[in-house]
Amino acid sequence: MNLRIIPFFFLIFITCKSPDNTSPVIDKSLSITPKPLNVKKTQGHFELNKTTTFLCHEESSKVIANFFIEKLKISTGHSFSISNNGDNNKNTIQLIKETSSDFDDEEYAVSITKDQVSIKAKTDQGLFYGMQTLMQLLPQYNTTNKTQLPFKIQAVDINDKPRFAWRGMHLDVSRHFFSTDFIKKQLDVLSLFKINKFHWHLTDDQGWRIEIKKYPKLTSIGSKRKNADGTFHQGYYTQEEIKEVVAYAKERFIDVIPEFDTPGHAIAILAAYPELSCEDEKYEVRNLWGVESSILCAGKEETYTFIEDVIKELSSLFPYEYYHMGGDEVPKDQWKNSLVCQELKKREGLKDEKEIQSYFMARVEKILVKYKKKMIGWDEILEGGITPTTNIMSWQGEEGGIKAANEGHDVIMTPSQFCYFNFYQGDPKAEPLAFGGYIPLEKVYNYDPIPKEIAEDKKKHILGAQGNVWTEYTYEDETIEYLLYPRILALAETTWTQKENKAYDNFLDRLDPIYEILDYYKINHHIPLPEGPTANNIVFIDSVNVSFSTTHPVKMVYTTDGTDPNANSKAYTDPLHFTEDTELRIASILKNGKMSNIRKITIVKKSPIAPIGKTDLSQGLIMKEVKGYFNNISDISNTTEPQTSIIKKIEDANTTYHWGHQVNKDNFKAIFLDGFIDIPEDGVYYFSSAQDQIWIADQLVIDYKESLKKHPKENSIALQKGKHKLKIVYLNNVAKGWATDWNTVELKYRKASEVDYLEVDENMIFH
Ligand code: ACM
């Protein structure tokens, strides 16, 4: 069957009148997410009404019934009751636990007939998933057009079980701290879609976030960060709060996996307990992103005692079998220079520092085993070899996961190119700030956690996959939600649904009901933005065509009269043609009327600017350097005498500092590059740069102001062939944790008619 026609049937069933012609029969059986294994419609319908009762024979199924009764009470206003009287099954929702059935642990069957709904499973988790599926068949999430009881639901038989046992979501709470209320909200929503693991990244260089009673300085010192701009960031979870979250997750059949990152990403620990490092130094919680060179000392016994003490306390909080012990991004110079580490190397016959890490992780695993835990580590730990019982989380692509699985280790796939939801999900030029990268919904959906390089008999070692959210550039709860949804639901389907049952078009057809659920739970989900123009200022000479698209199909509406678009505004269908100055406002709009952010694009007619008439110029630019640390250009005092020199290429203005653990504000400077740029022919040009300001022909073409100087900005200007004044301003500073000298100083250009940018090279710059 052509999957594209499913929504058509869906509409027919929604509008079909029931035989008694009183209320419509709701048929949502084709819009369950993740898509179940088997769905078979049968004759008739079940009416859920105020006399419907839950029928449970066991205490544990009553707990599950009560969980959903509470949910239904909120959405319908009615409190359903539970009975354990099995004589009259009519008008009941039965939760039947068959512990001796040959169902898998997470498997369930839902059967809806005229008389009753029955949900069968071998475990409580299976019953819970059956109930979640049933909930998606009900219309109670529709907040705009509330459907009152009774509901008439299409009769259907569903049999369902997951493809993978690990269907996870990860959250970094170190770079930015997020409240337990926020985490609970996410767990509640993720459980609707049968996500079953929450990987809680609790420790990192930029903050330790969990109370450990034996080491109070981990939180009194390690949870506080002074940012480079003088602001503070802090927060941690008490053990009581952790227990609360774990219990909340348990009710939703989500295992909580703590990550205690070792031996790197550990400077928040060293800030509190510097004796655990190899060096005699004083440390502070890192206020730069990136990789920290100070790590835990592998050669000191105190390190392992500390780790054991922490694990001991963690083991009373996190009851699940897997613990994540990090192991990623470990610079090993300190171990190279440490006497105790070199002695350890000799004593243990270790070949190099990579093998020191293997030794370290093996010792950590031994501690975990004492507490009956299994260790997961990031794929870097494969470098020096791992114990046979170590489990791998593959993030630097799929290679680590492939190697580990082929060697017989269990693996969780989180390759950054598919599973890092802090990456952009649409064009970075249109989307709000994200980390970088590009992972649109389709890429997540079509990801297969079992790469073809894994041998047939080793496929069982792929436990599943997980979506990761690193929070360097996410400050608000809403931003996390924006990055997560709906991509995490694409991953929920990727990990739950059999590959043969998946189809992206069909998933897209289910987005509207998914949005309905997300809106009900007040989730700030992503809506694809109108993409196309890479700058919000489009200069043209005679006329210009401007076209838009979205990452997946959604209607776009626009205005050209300076007002914000709404549902009644003109729909965008074809490229827009402009011959005069216009303020274009365009947004995407979902079927339920919800709109995306509005893009405001200024379209301006300009005559190309004439060149300056100079001919006696030399190649290169004049570089003026003003010593000092400046947050803004306006902070630079013009009384400071700059140091002046000539540079041949723009990139010669690069300054690379040694970044310690903190921003060292000595030795910084502001750089001004002055001269001329030679434009090859008349036309509209786009310029792209991540420097603070770019001035061309005395026009401010690029101006960063508050935005993050990590991602290049673009803008257009009309220029005649010949030489034009050029000025580049570049402040060496740290903004939002990003050190600007991590960028190359560069300027790129393209003609408006071209797609690819070229470097403004040494042949184009003069003074
Ligand atoms: C990682 O992204 N460093 C695991």
Residues whose N, C-alpha, C, O or C-beta is under 5 A from the ligand:
A	BS01	ACM	D328 W378 W395
